[in-house]
Amino acid sequence: MSSMLIRQLTPFYGSRQAVKPVDMTVRANQITAIIGPSGCGKSTILRCLNRMHETIRGAYATGTVMLGDTDIYDPKEDPTMIRRRVGMVFQQPVALRTRNVYENVAVGLRLHGMTNKADLDGAVEKALREAVLWDEVKDVLDKPGNALSGGQQQRLSIARALAVKPDVLLLDEPCSALDPFATVSIEELLLTLKENLMIIIVTHNMQQAARVSDETAVFMVDTSSGQALGELVELDATSKVFTEPREERTELYISGRVG
């Protein structure tokens, strides 16, 4: 899989349209950042990319999202299997409170049918190593996941997503609750992970987008129709977006004059 093709993707909350139709191509082995002011639809679009959006009561999306040869919105596609291919990490570290460190990673593997103890052990260790967490937790695998530090819990969430071998990793403000040291560790991890994954990150931190992403998508709010609609206004190489934006709205946002 070399890219994710997004065509006319339009999310709704009941009868209310949230974002204008989105057309963009996201490439594998890159980090694509989604930035923009609050309320512009960044997180909504992200959740549409693994069909998490429709888990909100009354929410749905129209359009096409091609993941390789698969249209994830084809009615015959199982959303659970889509979410296996497109993992997601949320703003707040999610260490499942009733599970220890080991089971926090194993839960997805068990859900998808892995039961052999040796296979589980190997897969859990591999995911924790990929998340650069193994050396820190190998002796406390039986301890509660939420006993770890915030940065460790976020890497545990990433390990849980990686365990089922996704093609894409979505991250929604993954560092907003972390201290600067933990933020650096997550950013360094993402730069390593992109060698084998497509990564899409929503961030309110433009410096973070500039540090880690290869391409940046800028969303803004359009009120010309009388309602506030999120809108993709620019998608380009991160270096160009931050130094030579094509759109005036992008320049105004990046310079801090709007948003």
C-alpha positions, 0 to 999 in steps of 0.5 A: 500500500503506497497511499490512502486516497480520500475523495469527497469525504464528508462527515455529518453529526445527524443532519448537520454537516461538519466539514466540507468534502475533503479530497487528499492523498496521504502517502505511506512512510510519511508523517502527515500533520493536520493542523488548524484552529479549534472547531475546524474538523481536524479530529472529526476527519481523523476519526473518519479514517478508521470509521470511529466517527460513526461510533458517535450516535447519529454520526456518519460520513459519505465519500470514499477512503481507499486503503490500498484496494479497499474502500473502507466505506464499502458496506461489506467491509467490517469496521472492526477489521478496518480499525485493525488496519488503521490503528488510533491513539487518542489525546489522553493516554489510554491505559485500560484500568482493569488490565496490567501492562501485558494485557493492555497490549494483548487485548487487541491480539486476543480480540483478533483470535490469538490465544497461544501463550507463546505467540502472545508473549512474542507479539507483546514483546515485539510491540513494546519494543517497537514502541521503545517501551520494553526495557522500561516495563519488562519487569513490571508486565503484571503491574496496572497499565495506569501505574506508568507515567503519562509518557509511558502510558502513551507509548503503551497505547501506541504499542497496543495499536502496533500489536495487530500490525496496522498499515496506518497509525492515527494520532489525535493530539498525542502529546497534549497531556505530556511534559516536554521530555515525554513529548520528545520521546513520542516524536522520536518514536514516530520518526522511527515508526514511519519507516514501516507505517503511514502516520497521520497526526492531528496537532494543535502545536505547529512547532510539532508539525514542523518538527515531525511531519513530511506533509501538512494539511491545513483546515480552517473554518468557513462561515460563508454559507451561514454555518461553520464548516471545516474546510481543507484549505491547503495540503503540501510539503511541510516546509512549503506550508510553513515558509511559502503557503499558497493560501492567505488563510494558511499564512494568517493562521501560521503567523498567529493572526487568526485562529 
